[in-house]
Amino acid sequence: MLKAQSIFKSYGQLHILKGVDLEVSRGEIVTIVGASGAGKSSLLNIIGTLDKPDQGQIFIDGVEVSKLNNRHLSEFRNQKIGFIFQFHHLLIEFNALENVCMPAFIAGTPREEAEKRAKELLAMLGLGDRMEHKPAQLSGGEQQRVAVARALINKPALIFADEPSGNLDSKNALELHELFVKLRDDFNQTFVIVTHNEDLAAMANRTILMKDGLIVENL
């Protein structure tokens, strides 16, 4: 599903990534752990196509995304990749249903089809009775589940998550982690997740330890 080869990234004299190689199979949950400054989020941003490497190749679902121009890359990202961040980034003026539909609307999905899919996802995530609520009317855990539904709306090949439970209490964090496992088991969904949460790392298929811009362990 994902193959990254010889990924290098520097900012001025600061060498962030120093030749990272990574492969992720379909249906895997892979967590990336390491101390602050190890290069975890930089790697996630690059393999998630949000940033470009100085050197290296990235393949997602058989496509060499590192060669796509900006327009084709934006289209690929919208159709094939889902993102979940520590801060949910929901649009405060729109309700849960509208927030989930946004990536589908951007992809050109007809409104009726997008709303049907969004309602199914929200119901599956236990938010069937919260669809008309705006983010300010939802709890932190509910807001993050809306963000998960939004990430899933276009049936992405791969979901990238950066500290997805970092802003949640332990109960909501556990529920979110269990949801990732359910999505993997039920839909063969693939996840790459940067986390400091040891419980989430323990639930993953593999955990990758980064140090000083390199992968030093693959557990």
ChimeraX attribute file (.defattr): number of C-alpha atoms within 10 A of each C-alpha:
attribute: neighborCount
match mode: 1-to-1
recipient: residues
	/A:1	16
	/A:2	21
	/A:3	18
	/A:4	21
	/A:5	15
	/A:6	17
	/A:7	23
	/A:8	22
	/A:9	24
	/A:10	14
	/A:11	9
	/A:12	7
	/A:13	6
	/A:14	8
	/A:15	13
	/A:16	20
	/A:17	26
	/A:18	17
	/A:19	16
	/A:20	19
	/A:21	16
	/A:22	16
	/A:23	13
	/A:24	18
	/A:25	13
	/A:26	15
	/A:27	20
	/A:28	20
	/A:29	25
	/A:30	25
	/A:31	29
	/A:32	25
	/A:33	24
	/A:34	18
	/A:35	12
	/A:36	12
	/A:37	13
	/A:38	19
	/A:39	24
	/A:40	28
	/A:41	19
	/A:42	20
	/A:43	28
	/A:44	19
	/A:45	16
	/A:46	19
	/A:47	25
	/A:48	23
	/A:49	19
	/A:50	13
	/A:51	14
	/A:52	20
	/A:53	20
	/A:54	14
	/A:55	15
	/A:56	16
	/A:57	19
	/A:58	25
	/A:59	17
	/A:60	22
	/A:61	14
	/A:62	10
	/A:63	14
	/A:64	14
	/A:65	20
	/A:66	20
	/A:67	12
	/A:68	13
	/A:69	9
	/A:70	9
	/A:71	9
	/A:72	12
	/A:73	16
	/A:74	14
	/A:75	14
	/A:76	18
	/A:77	19
	/A:78	19
	/A:79	18
	/A:80	17
	/A:81	20
	/A:82	25
	/A:83	23
	/A:84	23
	/A:85	19
	/A:86	15
	/A:87	17
	/A:88	19
	/A:89	13
	/A:90	20
	/A:91	14
	/A:92	12
	/A:93	11
	/A:94	15
	/A:95	20
	/A:96	30
	/A:97	26
	/A:98	21
	/A:99	23
	/A:100	30
	/A:101	24
	/A:102	21
	/A:103	20
	/A:104	24
	/A:105	16
	/A:106	11
	/A:107	14
	/A:108	10
	/A:109	15
	/A:110	10
	/A:111	13
	/A:112	9
	/A:113	12
	/A:114	23
	/A:115	20
	/A:116	12
	/A:117	21
	/A:118	27
	/A:119	20
	/A:120	15
	/A:121	22
	/A:122	22
	/A:123	15
	/A:124	11
	/A:125	16
	/A:126	12
	/A:127	22
	/A:128	14
	/A:129	9
	/A:130	18
	/A:131	18
	/A:132	14
	/A:133	15
	/A:134	19
	/A:135	23
	/A:136	12
	/A:137	14
	/A:138	16
	/A:139	12
	/A:140	18
	/A:141	19
	/A:142	19
	/A:143	21
	/A:144	27
	/A:145	24
	/A:146	29
	/A:147	24
	/A:148	26
	/A:149	28
	/A:150	27
	/A:151	23
	/A:152	26
	/A:153	23
	/A:154	24
	/A:155	18
	/A:156	18
	/A:157	21
	/A:158	25
	/A:159	21
	/A:160	23
	/A:161	23
	/A:162	22
	/A:163	18
	/A:164	25
	/A:165	26
	/A:166	15
	/A:167	16
	/A:168	17
	/A:169	11
	/A:170	11
	/A:171	9
	/A:172	18
	/A:173	20
	/A:174	15
	/A:175	13
	/A:176	22
	/A:177	18
	/A:178	14
	/A:179	15
	/A:180	20
	/A:181	22
	/A:182	13
	/A:183	16
	/A:184	17
	/A:185	13
	/A:186	10
	/A:187	11
	/A:188	15
	/A:189	21
	/A:190	25
	/A:191	27
	/A:192	24
	/A:193	28
	/A:194	25
	/A:195	22
	/A:196	19
	/A:197	16
	/A:198	10
	/A:199	12
	/A:200	23
	/A:201	21
	/A:202	11
	/A:203	16
	/A:204	20
	/A:205	14
	/A:206	17
	/A:207	21
	/A:208	19
	/A:209	18
	/A:210	23
	/A:211	17
	/A:212	17
	/A:213	21
	/A:214	20
	/A:215	22
	/A:216	13
	/A:217	11
	/A:218	13
	/A:219	11
